[in-house]
Amino acid sequence: MAYLSKNLSVLAYANGFTLWHYTTADTAASVDSAGYFNAAADMLRVGDIIVANVDTAGTMQGGLFLVSSNASGVVDVNDMTQIGSADTD
């Protein structure tokens, strides 16, 4: 699949920092590929954090992506830091 602008929303904004939420059926590996968020280059800034639900049509995961670069319209995010990776009970 690909980035869908309707699935990216602002959760909070302060002091030049934005906390976003994004949901997608794409895997975390797809989302953290350089260029995935290029269509949002005019909104995303280096240091912004994206709270994400990924692989929603499969084995859903939740986590955080850090926008690590945004230059000349090419956006890159770091690999997802997963939240809630284990449920022992």
FIMARNU-600063 format. One record per residue: x negated, y, z of N, C-alpha, C, CB in turn. Coordinates in Angstrom, 2 decimals, always signed. Glycine has a CB too. Example, Ala and Ser with C-alpha at 12.3 -4.5 7.8 and 13.67 -1.06 7.14 Angstrom:
<nodes>
n_xx -13.19	n_yy -5.69	n_zz +7.80	ca_xx -12.30	ca_yy -4.50	ca_zz +7.80	c_xx -13.20	c_yy -3.30	c_zz +7.80	cb_xx -11.31	cb_yy -4.47	cb_zz +9.05
n_xx -12.85	n_yy -2.25	n_zz +7.08	ca_xx -13.67	ca_yy -1.06	ca_zz +7.14	c_xx -12.90	c_yy +0.03	c_zz +7.87	cb_xx -14.08	cb_yy -0.60	cb_zz +5.72
</nodes>
This chain:
<nodes>
n_xx -0.84	n_yy -1.18	n_zz +0.00	ca_xx +0.00	ca_yy +0.00	ca_zz +0.00	c_xx -0.88	c_yy +1.24	c_zz +0.00	cb_xx +0.95	cb_yy +0.00	cb_zz +1.21
n_xx -0.31	n_yy +2.36	n_zz +0.34	ca_xx -1.05	ca_yy +3.61	ca_zz +0.35	c_xx -0.47	c_yy +4.55	c_zz +1.39	cb_xx -1.03	cb_yy +4.25	cb_zz -1.03
n_xx -1.19	n_yy +5.63	n_zz +1.65	ca_xx -0.75	ca_yy +6.66	ca_zz +2.58	c_xx +0.62	c_yy +7.19	c_zz +2.17	cb_xx -1.77	cb_yy +7.80	cb_zz +2.64
n_xx +1.51	n_yy +7.33	n_zz +3.15	ca_xx +2.83	ca_yy +7.92	ca_zz +2.93	c_xx +2.98	c_yy +9.12	c_zz +3.86	cb_xx +3.97	cb_yy +6.87	cb_zz +3.18
n_xx +3.11	n_yy +10.30	n_zz +3.28	ca_xx +3.16	ca_yy +11.52	ca_zz +4.08	c_xx +4.32	c_yy +11.52	c_zz +5.07	cb_xx +3.27	cb_yy +12.73	cb_zz +3.18
n_xx +5.42	n_yy +10.86	n_zz +4.74	ca_xx +6.57	ca_yy +10.84	ca_zz +5.65	c_xx +6.28	c_yy +10.08	c_zz +6.94	cb_xx +7.77	cb_yy +10.22	cb_zz +4.95
n_xx +5.21	n_yy +9.30	n_zz +6.97	ca_xx +4.87	ca_yy +8.50	ca_zz +8.14	c_xx +3.84	c_yy +9.16	c_zz +9.06	cb_xx +4.36	cb_yy +7.16	cb_zz +7.71
n_xx +3.41	n_yy +10.38	n_zz +8.72	ca_xx +2.44	ca_yy +11.12	ca_zz +9.53	c_xx +3.16	c_yy +12.28	c_zz +10.18	cb_xx +1.23	cb_yy +11.61	cb_zz +8.67
n_xx +3.09	n_yy +12.37	n_zz +11.50	ca_xx +3.77	ca_yy +13.45	ca_zz +12.20	c_xx +2.90	c_yy +13.98	c_zz +13.34	cb_xx +5.14	cb_yy +12.98	cb_zz +12.75
n_xx +3.10	n_yy +15.25	n_zz +13.66	ca_xx +2.36	ca_yy +15.91	ca_zz +14.74	c_xx +3.00	c_yy +15.56	c_zz +16.08	cb_xx +2.33	cb_yy +17.46	cb_zz +14.53
n_xx +2.16	n_yy +15.14	n_zz +17.02	ca_xx +2.62	ca_yy +14.91	ca_zz +18.39	c_xx +2.32	c_yy +16.12	c_zz +19.27	cb_xx +1.95	cb_yy +13.65	cb_zz +18.97
n_xx +1.14	n_yy +16.72	n_zz +19.06	ca_xx +0.74	ca_yy +17.88	ca_zz +19.87	c_xx -0.33	c_yy +18.66	c_zz +19.13	cb_xx +0.23	cb_yy +17.43	cb_zz +21.27
n_xx -0.36	n_yy +19.97	n_zz +19.40	ca_xx -1.37	ca_yy +20.83	ca_zz +18.80	c_xx -1.80	c_yy +21.85	c_zz +19.85	cb_xx -0.82	cb_yy +21.54	cb_zz +17.53
n_xx -3.12	n_yy +22.03	n_zz +20.00	ca_xx -3.65	ca_yy +23.04	ca_zz +20.92	c_xx -5.11	c_yy +23.31	c_zz +20.59	cb_xx -3.50	cb_yy +22.58	cb_zz +22.39
n_xx -5.49	n_yy +24.57	n_zz +20.63	ca_xx -6.89	ca_yy +24.98	ca_zz +20.49	c_xx -7.57	c_yy +24.41	c_zz +19.25	cb_xx -7.66	cb_yy +24.57	cb_zz +21.70
n_xx -6.87	n_yy +24.35	n_zz +18.14	ca_xx -7.46	ca_yy +23.85	ca_zz +16.90	c_xx -7.54	c_yy +22.34	c_zz +16.81	cb_xx -8.82	cb_yy +24.41	cb_zz +16.75
n_xx -6.92	n_yy +21.63	n_zz +17.74	ca_xx -6.91	ca_yy +20.17	ca_zz +17.76	c_xx -5.47	c_yy +19.70	c_zz +17.55	cb_xx -7.48	cb_yy +19.61	cb_zz +19.10
n_xx -5.31	n_yy +18.66	n_zz +16.73	ca_xx -3.98	ca_yy +18.08	ca_zz +16.53	c_xx -4.01	c_yy +16.59	c_zz +16.86	cb_xx -3.50	cb_yy +18.30	cb_zz +15.07
n_xx -3.01	n_yy +16.17	n_zz +17.60	ca_xx -2.78	ca_yy +14.75	ca_zz +17.90	c_xx -1.64	c_yy +14.32	c_zz +16.98	cb_xx -2.43	cb_yy +14.50	cb_zz +19.43
n_xx -1.90	n_yy +13.32	n_zz +16.17	ca_xx -0.95	ca_yy +12.85	ca_zz +15.16	c_xx -0.43	c_yy +11.47	c_zz +15.51	cb_xx -1.60	cb_yy +12.82	cb_zz +13.77
n_xx +0.68	n_yy +11.08	n_zz +14.89	ca_xx +1.15	ca_yy +9.70	ca_zz +14.90	c_xx +1.33	c_yy +9.26	c_zz +13.46	cb_xx +2.48	cb_yy +9.54	cb_zz +15.72
n_xx +0.90	n_yy +8.02	n_zz +13.16	ca_xx +1.06	ca_yy +7.47	ca_zz +11.82	c_xx +1.49	c_yy +6.02	c_zz +11.95	cb_xx -0.25	cb_yy +7.59	cb_zz +10.99
n_xx +2.43	n_yy +5.61	n_zz +11.14	ca_xx +2.88	ca_yy +4.22	ca_zz +11.11	c_xx +2.83	c_yy +3.70	c_zz +9.69	cb_xx +4.32	cb_yy +4.08	cb_zz +11.70
n_xx +2.41	n_yy +2.43	n_zz +9.53	ca_xx +2.26	ca_yy +1.86	ca_zz +8.19	c_xx +2.24	c_yy +0.34	c_zz +8.24	cb_xx +0.99	cb_yy +2.39	cb_zz +7.53
n_xx +2.62	n_yy -0.26	n_zz +7.14	ca_xx +2.48	ca_yy -1.71	ca_zz +6.99	c_xx +1.06	c_yy -2.08	c_zz +6.59	cb_xx +3.48	cb_yy -2.24	cb_zz +5.95
n_xx +0.23	n_yy -1.09	n_zz +6.26	ca_xx -1.16	ca_yy -1.34	ca_zz +5.90	c_xx -1.95	c_yy -1.80	c_zz +7.13	cb_xx -1.81	cb_yy -0.07	cb_zz +5.28
n_xx -3.01	n_yy -2.54	n_zz +6.90	ca_xx -3.87	ca_yy -2.99	ca_zz +7.99	c_xx -4.78	c_yy -1.86	c_zz +8.45	cb_xx -4.71	cb_yy -4.22	cb_zz +7.55
n_xx -5.34	n_yy -2.00	n_zz +9.63	ca_xx -6.29	ca_yy -1.01	ca_zz +10.15	c_xx -7.47	c_yy -0.85	c_zz +9.21	cb_xx -6.77	cb_yy -1.41	cb_zz +11.55
n_xx -7.95	n_yy -1.94	n_zz +8.63	ca_xx -9.09	ca_yy -1.87	ca_zz +7.70	c_xx -8.76	c_yy -1.03	c_zz +6.47	cb_xx -9.52	cb_yy -3.29	cb_zz +7.28
n_xx -7.54	n_yy -1.10	n_zz +6.00	ca_xx -7.14	ca_yy -0.28	ca_zz +4.86	c_xx -7.07	c_yy +1.20	c_zz +5.24	cb_xx -5.78	cb_yy -0.74	cb_zz +4.32
n_xx -6.50	n_yy +1.46	n_zz +6.39	ca_xx -6.32	ca_yy +2.85	ca_zz +6.84	c_xx -7.66	c_yy +3.52	c_zz +7.09	cb_xx -5.47	cb_yy +2.90	cb_zz +8.10
n_xx -8.64	n_yy +2.79	n_zz +7.62	ca_xx -9.91	ca_yy +3.45	ca_zz +7.92	c_xx -10.85	c_yy +3.51	c_zz +6.72	cb_xx -10.59	cb_yy +2.73	cb_zz +9.05
n_xx -10.37	n_yy +3.16	n_zz +5.55	ca_xx -11.18	ca_yy +3.31	ca_zz +4.33	c_xx -11.26	c_yy +4.79	c_zz +3.96	cb_xx -10.57	cb_yy +2.50	cb_zz +3.16
n_xx -12.46	n_yy +5.23	n_zz +3.58	ca_xx -12.64	ca_yy +6.62	ca_zz +3.16	c_xx -11.67	c_yy +6.93	c_zz +2.03	cb_xx -14.11	cb_yy +6.89	cb_zz +2.71
n_xx -10.96	n_yy +8.03	n_zz +2.15	ca_xx -10.04	ca_yy +8.45	ca_zz +1.12	c_xx -8.59	c_yy +8.10	c_zz +1.37	cb_xx -10.45	cb_yy +7.86	cb_zz -0.16
n_xx -8.30	n_yy +7.25	n_zz +2.35	ca_xx -6.91	ca_yy +6.85	ca_zz +2.60	c_xx -6.03	c_yy +8.06	c_zz +2.87	cb_xx -6.84	cb_yy +5.88	cb_zz +3.80
n_xx -6.54	n_yy +9.02	n_zz +3.64	ca_xx -5.75	ca_yy +10.20	ca_zz +4.02	c_xx -6.05	c_yy +11.43	c_zz +3.14	cb_xx -6.02	cb_yy +10.54	cb_zz +5.46
n_xx -6.60	n_yy +11.24	n_zz +1.96	ca_xx -6.95	ca_yy +12.38	ca_zz +1.11	c_xx -5.77	c_yy +13.30	c_zz +0.84	cb_xx -7.51	cb_yy +11.89	cb_zz -0.19
n_xx -4.59	n_yy +12.76	n_zz +0.69	ca_xx -3.41	ca_yy +13.59	ca_zz +0.40	c_xx -3.06	c_yy +14.50	c_zz +1.57	cb_xx -2.22	cb_yy +12.70	cb_zz +0.06
n_xx -3.60	n_yy +14.24	n_zz +2.74	ca_xx -3.37	ca_yy +15.07	ca_zz +3.92	c_xx -4.59	c_yy +15.91	c_zz +4.28	cb_xx -2.98	cb_yy +14.20	cb_zz +5.10
n_xx -5.52	n_yy +16.04	n_zz +3.36	ca_xx -6.78	ca_yy +16.75	ca_zz +3.62	c_xx -6.56	c_yy +18.19	c_zz +4.07	cb_xx -7.65	cb_yy +16.73	cb_zz +2.38
n_xx -5.49	n_yy +18.82	n_zz +3.58	ca_xx -5.24	ca_yy +20.21	ca_zz +3.96	c_xx -4.69	c_yy +20.33	c_zz +5.38	cb_xx -4.26	cb_yy +20.84	cb_zz +2.99
n_xx -4.32	n_yy +19.24	n_zz +6.02	ca_xx -3.77	ca_yy +19.26	ca_zz +7.38	c_xx -4.73	c_yy +18.69	c_zz +8.42	cb_xx -2.46	cb_yy +18.50	cb_zz +7.43
n_xx -5.47	n_yy +17.65	n_zz +8.06	ca_xx -6.33	ca_yy +16.95	ca_zz +9.01	c_xx -7.66	c_yy +17.66	c_zz +9.17	cb_xx -6.55	cb_yy +15.49	cb_zz +8.57
n_xx -8.12	n_yy +17.77	n_zz +10.43	ca_xx -9.41	ca_yy +18.40	ca_zz +10.71	c_xx -10.31	c_yy +17.40	c_zz +11.43	cb_xx -9.23	cb_yy +19.68	cb_zz +11.56
n_xx -11.61	n_yy +17.58	n_zz +11.25	ca_xx -12.59	ca_yy +16.76	ca_zz +11.96	c_xx -12.32	c_yy +16.91	c_zz +13.46	cb_xx -14.06	cb_yy +17.18	cb_zz +11.60
n_xx -12.25	n_yy +15.78	n_zz +14.15	ca_xx -11.97	ca_yy +15.77	ca_zz +15.58	c_xx -10.52	c_yy +15.48	c_zz +15.92	cb_xx -12.37	cb_yy +17.07	cb_zz +16.18
n_xx -9.62	n_yy +15.62	n_zz +14.96	ca_xx -8.23	ca_yy +15.25	ca_zz +15.21	c_xx -8.15	c_yy +13.75	c_zz +15.51	cb_xx -7.33	cb_yy +15.61	cb_zz +14.00
n_xx -7.16	n_yy +13.37	n_zz +16.27	ca_xx -6.94	ca_yy +11.96	ca_zz +16.60	c_xx -5.58	c_yy +11.53	c_zz +16.07	cb_xx -7.04	cb_yy +11.72	cb_zz +18.14
n_xx -5.56	n_yy +10.34	n_zz +15.49	ca_xx -4.32	ca_yy +9.77	ca_zz +14.96	c_xx -3.98	c_yy +8.53	c_zz +15.78	cb_xx -4.46	cb_yy +9.42	cb_zz +13.43
n_xx -2.85	n_yy +8.59	n_zz +16.49	ca_xx -2.31	ca_yy +7.41	ca_zz +17.18	c_xx -1.55	c_yy +6.64	c_zz +16.11	cb_xx -1.37	cb_yy +7.81	cb_zz +18.42
n_xx -1.86	n_yy +5.35	n_zz +15.95	ca_xx -1.29	ca_yy +4.62	ca_zz +14.82	c_xx -0.69	c_yy +3.29	c_zz +15.21	cb_xx -2.33	cb_yy +4.41	cb_zz +13.77
n_xx +0.37	n_yy +2.94	n_zz +14.50	ca_xx +0.92	ca_yy +1.58	ca_zz +14.49	c_xx +0.64	c_yy +1.06	c_zz +13.09	cb_xx +2.48	cb_yy +1.54	cb_zz +14.85
n_xx -0.17	n_yy +0.01	n_zz +13.00	ca_xx -0.57	ca_yy -0.53	ca_zz +11.70	c_xx -0.11	c_yy -1.97	c_zz +11.56	cb_xx -2.08	cb_yy -0.44	cb_zz +11.52
n_xx -0.10	n_yy -2.44	n_zz +10.33	ca_xx +0.31	ca_yy -3.81	ca_zz +10.01	c_xx +1.71	c_yy -4.10	c_zz +10.56	cb_xx -0.71	cb_yy -4.83	cb_zz +10.57
n_xx +2.61	n_yy -3.13	n_zz +10.40	ca_xx +3.95	ca_yy -3.24	ca_zz +10.98	c_xx +4.79	c_yy -4.35	c_zz +10.36	cb_xx +4.67	cb_yy -1.94	cb_zz +10.84
n_xx +4.40	n_yy -4.83	n_zz +9.20	ca_xx +5.13	ca_yy -5.93	ca_zz +8.56	c_xx +4.50	c_yy -7.28	c_zz +8.88	cb_xx +5.18	cb_yy -5.72	cb_zz +7.05
n_xx +3.42	n_yy -7.26	n_zz +9.65	ca_xx +2.71	ca_yy -8.50	ca_zz +9.99	c_xx +2.52	c_yy -8.60	c_zz +11.50	cb_xx +1.35	cb_yy -8.57	cb_zz +9.27
n_xx +1.26	n_yy -8.67	n_zz +11.91	ca_xx +0.92	ca_yy -8.71	ca_zz +13.32	c_xx +0.59	c_yy -7.30	c_zz +13.75	cb_xx -0.26	cb_yy -9.68	cb_zz +13.61
n_xx +1.60	n_yy -6.55	n_zz +14.19	ca_xx +1.42	ca_yy -5.13	ca_zz +14.48	c_xx +0.33	c_yy -4.89	c_zz +15.51	cb_xx +2.71	cb_yy -4.53	cb_zz +14.97
n_xx -0.43	n_yy -3.83	n_zz +15.26	ca_xx -1.46	ca_yy -3.37	ca_zz +16.18	c_xx -1.24	c_yy -1.88	c_zz +16.42	cb_xx -2.89	cb_yy -3.66	cb_zz +15.63
n_xx -1.70	n_yy -1.41	n_zz +17.56	ca_xx -1.69	ca_yy +0.01	ca_zz +17.85	c_xx -3.08	c_yy +0.45	c_zz +18.20	cb_xx -0.71	cb_yy +0.34	cb_zz +18.99
n_xx -3.39	n_yy +1.70	n_zz +17.87	ca_xx -4.73	ca_yy +2.18	ca_zz +18.19	c_xx -4.92	c_yy +3.63	c_zz +17.84	cb_xx -5.75	cb_yy +1.36	cb_zz +17.49
n_xx -6.18	n_yy +4.05	n_zz +17.93	ca_xx -6.56	ca_yy +5.42	ca_zz +17.69	c_xx -7.57	c_yy +5.49	c_zz +16.55	cb_xx -7.13	cb_yy +6.06	cb_zz +18.96
n_xx -7.38	n_yy +6.46	n_zz +15.67	ca_xx -8.35	ca_yy +6.78	ca_zz +14.63	c_xx -8.84	c_yy +8.20	c_zz +14.89	cb_xx -7.72	cb_yy +6.65	cb_zz +13.18
n_xx -10.14	n_yy +8.43	n_zz +14.80	ca_xx -10.73	ca_yy +9.75	ca_zz +14.90	c_xx -11.06	c_yy +10.24	c_zz +13.50	cb_xx -11.99	cb_yy +9.74	cb_zz +15.80
n_xx -10.62	n_yy +11.44	n_zz +13.13	ca_xx -10.99	ca_yy +12.01	ca_zz +11.84	c_xx -12.46	c_yy +12.40	c_zz +11.94	cb_xx -10.08	cb_yy +13.25	cb_zz +11.45
n_xx -13.32	n_yy +11.68	n_zz +11.23	ca_xx -14.77	ca_yy +11.90	ca_zz +11.34	c_xx -15.32	c_yy +12.83	c_zz +10.28	cb_xx -15.48	cb_yy +10.58	cb_zz +11.26
n_xx -14.63	n_yy +12.95	n_zz +9.14	ca_xx -15.07	ca_yy +13.91	ca_zz +8.12	c_xx -13.90	c_yy +14.30	c_zz +7.22	cb_xx -16.22	cb_yy +13.33	cb_zz +7.28
n_xx -14.01	n_yy +15.50	n_zz +6.70	ca_xx -13.04	ca_yy +16.02	ca_zz +5.75	c_xx -13.77	c_yy +17.08	c_zz +4.94	cb_xx -11.75	cb_yy +16.61	cb_zz +6.48
n_xx -14.25	n_yy +16.68	n_zz +3.78	ca_xx -15.02	ca_yy +17.59	ca_zz +2.94	c_xx -14.62	c_yy +17.41	c_zz +1.49	cb_xx -16.53	cb_yy +17.34	cb_zz +3.11
n_xx -14.39	n_yy +18.51	n_zz +0.81	ca_xx -14.03	ca_yy +18.52	ca_zz -0.61	c_xx -12.81	c_yy +17.63	c_zz -0.89	cb_xx -15.21	cb_yy +18.05	cb_zz -1.46
n_xx -11.88	n_yy +17.60	n_zz +0.06	ca_xx -10.65	ca_yy +16.84	ca_zz -0.13	c_xx -10.76	c_yy +15.36	c_zz +0.16	cb_xx -10.19	cb_yy +17.00	cb_zz -1.51
n_xx -11.92	n_yy +14.90	n_zz +0.65	ca_xx -12.11	ca_yy +13.49	ca_zz +0.99	c_xx -12.12	c_yy +13.35	c_zz +2.50	cb_xx -13.43	cb_yy +12.92	cb_zz +0.37
n_xx -11.12	n_yy +12.62	n_zz +3.02	ca_xx -10.97	ca_yy +12.42	ca_zz +4.46	c_xx -11.45	c_yy +11.03	c_zz +4.83	cb_xx -9.48	cb_yy +12.62	cb_zz +4.90
n_xx -12.18	n_yy +10.94	n_zz +5.94	ca_xx -12.60	ca_yy +9.64	ca_zz +6.45	c_xx -12.28	c_yy +9.60	c_zz +7.94	cb_xx -14.13	cb_yy +9.37	cb_zz +6.20
n_xx -11.78	n_yy +8.46	n_zz +8.40	ca_xx -11.53	ca_yy +8.24	ca_zz +9.82	c_xx -12.40	c_yy +7.07	c_zz +10.28	cb_xx -10.01	cb_yy +7.95	cb_zz +10.09
n_xx -12.76	n_yy +7.10	n_zz +11.57	ca_xx -13.53	ca_yy +6.01	ca_zz +12.14	c_xx -12.66	c_yy +4.76	c_zz +12.23	cb_xx -14.08	cb_yy +6.39	cb_zz +13.52
n_xx -13.31	n_yy +3.60	n_zz +12.41	ca_xx -12.58	ca_yy +2.36	ca_zz +12.63	c_xx -11.63	c_yy +2.54	c_zz +13.81	cb_xx -13.55	cb_yy +1.18	cb_zz +12.87
n_xx -10.50	n_yy +1.85	n_zz +13.75	ca_xx -9.50	ca_yy +1.98	ca_zz +14.80	c_xx -9.99	c_yy +1.42	c_zz +16.13	cb_xx -8.22	cb_yy +1.29	cb_zz +14.39
n_xx -9.77	n_yy +2.18	n_zz +17.20	ca_xx -9.97	ca_yy +1.69	ca_zz +18.55	c_xx -8.63	c_yy +1.14	c_zz +19.00	cb_xx -10.51	cb_yy +2.83	cb_zz +19.52
n_xx -8.56	n_yy -0.17	n_zz +19.13	ca_xx -7.29	ca_yy -0.82	ca_zz +19.41	c_xx -6.83	c_yy -0.60	c_zz +20.84	cb_xx -7.39	cb_yy -2.29	cb_zz +19.13
n_xx -5.53	n_yy -0.45	n_zz +21.01	ca_xx -4.90	ca_yy -0.31	ca_zz +22.32	c_xx -4.08	c_yy -1.58	c_zz +22.56	cb_xx -4.00	cb_yy +0.99	cb_zz +22.40
n_xx -4.18	n_yy -2.13	n_zz +23.75	ca_xx -3.36	ca_yy -3.29	ca_zz +24.10	c_xx -3.70	c_yy -4.52	c_zz +23.29	cb_xx -1.90	cb_yy -2.97	cb_zz +23.91
n_xx -4.97	n_yy -4.89	n_zz +23.25	ca_xx -5.39	ca_yy -6.02	ca_zz +22.42	c_xx -5.08	c_yy -7.38	c_zz +23.04	cb_xx -6.87	cb_yy -5.92	cb_zz +22.14
n_xx -4.72	n_yy -7.40	n_zz +24.32	ca_xx -4.44	ca_yy -8.69	ca_zz +24.94	c_xx -3.21	c_yy -8.57	c_zz +25.85	cb_xx -5.67	cb_yy -9.17	cb_zz +25.75
n_xx -2.48	n_yy -9.67	n_zz +25.92	ca_xx -1.33	ca_yy -9.76	ca_zz +26.83	c_xx -1.40	c_yy -11.12	c_zz +27.48	cb_xx +0.05	cb_yy -9.55	cb_zz +26.07
n_xx -1.94	n_yy -11.16	n_zz +28.72	ca_xx -2.16	ca_yy -12.44	ca_zz +29.38	c_xx -0.94	c_yy -12.97	c_zz +30.11	cb_xx -3.30	cb_yy -12.33	cb_zz +30.34
n_xx +0.08	n_yy -12.14	n_zz +30.30	ca_xx +1.29	ca_yy -12.60	ca_zz +30.99	c_xx +2.51	c_yy -12.33	c_zz +30.18	cb_xx +1.43	cb_yy -11.93	cb_zz +32.33
</nodes>
